Amino acid sequence: MALEFMRDEMLRQLKANAATESQIAEYLAEWKVAMIHTGKPLPCPSCFMNGEINRLKAMSEKDGIAVVRCEQCRAYFKFESPSE
């Protein structure tokens, strides 16, 4: 799973839900922390908009499309995941 494509989709989700530039910057900061510290969750954009940090979990990857789901709110997100 190409994490940069996942991050880009999560940013699209934030923007679609009218996130401010400040909220997007805060989300990216949380994302960077999660990339450095393996125990930290990659944050769900839906939960983040509600002031929570909850973990996205990989569900599947097939034919270049990856699916992740939030462990808390159960929202699903699909994004392209090109072969490496």
Secondary structure, 3 states (H helix, E strand, C coil): CCHHHHHHHHHHHHHHCCCCHHHHHHHHHHHHHHHHCCCCCCECHHHHHCCCCCEEEEEEEECCEEEEEECCCCCEEEEECCCC
